[in-house]
């Protein structure tokens, strides 16, 4: 939709209605300094991951093995969309507050922060089946800033607990995303 068309001006109303109907989930951004986060865009996730796949990939199949860089990027977005949907579905009351985190507006981000018993835990979503230690840097920065010891990695490998830079990383396969609050409780 062109930015000068009347339909474009109605987009905020459409997005608001979709959020109220829980067809769209919006995550607000947080930064290290709350006042510097003003104007950060929301991250939005559609309830229908199949529609997201259609919009991102023009309804072409994604192959899990031997993905190209483009497919890997699309698969990662689909997996992040799935994780947010799973977390929201695990809490049907709508009381679950999710957001995302960037140290500054231009820094790398922690995909999701999930609040459990008053503590916000960082959740990184990766489409790999192995753990790349460099991909945990944004999470480690968040944990250090907030003097926390536990973060969550959702990836395509087995359930495991990892140690990284004196932090505990709970590595969870996507199909167990809805169990993250229970798994966090077991770690504490």
N, C-alpha and C positions, 0 to 999 in steps of 0.2 A: 504494500500500500504506500503510495507516494506521501511524503510528509506534508504536502500542501493540499491533500484531499480531505473532505469532511470526515471520511471514515477514520483517518489517522487521528483526528482530534477526539474521537470517541473511544480510542483504544484504551485509555486509562479506566474508563467506565466498564468496558468489556472485561479487562483483567480483574477489576474489583469483583464483578459478578462471578467470574470463574473461581476466584479465591473463596468467596462465600459458599459456593456450591461444592467446594473441595475438588474441583477439577484441575486446579492449579495451586501449587504450594510456592509461597514466596519466602525466601530467607533474606533477612536484613543483614547488612554487613557490620562488623565490629572492628575497631582498630585498637592499637596499643594505647593511644590517647583518644578517648571518646570524642572530644571536640574536633579532632582531625578527620573523623569518619563521616562528617556531614556531607551529604550529596553522593554517598556511595550508592551505586545501583543495586537493586535487589537481584538476587539470583532466583529464577523461576523454573519450576519443574512441573511438567504436565503429568497428571494422574495416569494417562494412557501412554505407557512406554512404547507400544506398537506405533502410535501416532508420532511419537518423538522419532523413532527409527525411520518412519516414512519421510518425515520432514527433513531429517539430517542426511539421509542416505538415499533418498529418492526410491525407496522401497526395494533396494538391492540387498541381497543376503550378505551378511558379514561372516567371514570364516574365522573361527577362533585361532586356528594355526596359520602361520605364514601370512599374517595381516600386514598390509602396507602401512606406511606412516599415516595416510589419510584414514584408513579403516581403523587403525589403532586409536586415533583421535576420536573418531565417531564412537567406537566401542567404549572408550573411557567415559564419554558423555552419557551414553546409554546406561552404563553401570552406575554412574553417579545418580542419574535419574531414578534408577531402580532402588538404590539404597535409600534415598530420601523418601520414596513411596513406601518402602518397607518399614521405615521408622515411623512414618505417619500412620500407617495401617496398624501398627502394633499398639498405637495409642488412639483408639477411635473417639475418645472424648474430645479431642482437639486441644487438650491442655498442654501437649508437648510443644515446647518452644525450641525451634531450631534456628540457628543463624550460621554465618560463616565468618571467618576471621582473616584479616590482613594486618600485618604489623603497621604498615602505612598504606595509603591508597594505591601506591604503585608497586607494592611488594608481592611476593608469591603468597598464595592463600592456603589456609586450612579449609578443606572443602565444607565441613560441617562441624558445628559445636552442638553437642547434645547435653542437656542439663539432667543430671541424676543426683538426687538428694542435695540440691543446692550447689553442686559443683559442675562447671562446664568442662566436658571432656572433648578434646579434639578428635575428629574422625577424618582420616585421609582415605580416599578411594582411588585405587590403582587397578588398572586392567591386567597387570602382569600376574604370572603364576609364581614368581620368585620375588624376594624382597630386595629392592635396591636401596641401600643405606642412604644414598643421596636424596632419594625421594621422601625421606623422613625429616629433612632439615626444617621445613616450615613448621611441622608438628613439634619438633624439639625446641625450636625458638619459642613457640607458644608456651610449651611446658616450662621452660626456663623462666620466661617473663612472669608467669603466674605461680611459680614455685610449686609445680605439680610434678608427679612422678609417673602418671599413667596416661597413655594415649591409645587410640584404636586405629588399626589399619584394616580396611576391607580390601581384600585382594583375592585372586583366583587360586590360592594355595590352601593348604590344610590349616585347621584351627591350631594355633600355637601361641606361646608367650615368648616374646623376644626381649633381649636387653640391648639398648642402643643409647650410648652416651649417658649411662647411669639412669636411664629411664626404662620403664616397663611398657612394652608395646604389645597390646593384645591384637594378634592377627586373626581376622575372622573371614571365612569365605562368605560371599554374598548371600547365600541361602540361609545363613544364620544371623543376618542383620537385625531381624526383629528380636533377637535374644540379647542384643548388646547391653541393655540395662541390667538384665539378670547376670550376665557374664562380668560386668563391672562390679556388681555386688559381691560376686564370688572372689574377686581379686582383693577386695578390701578387708 
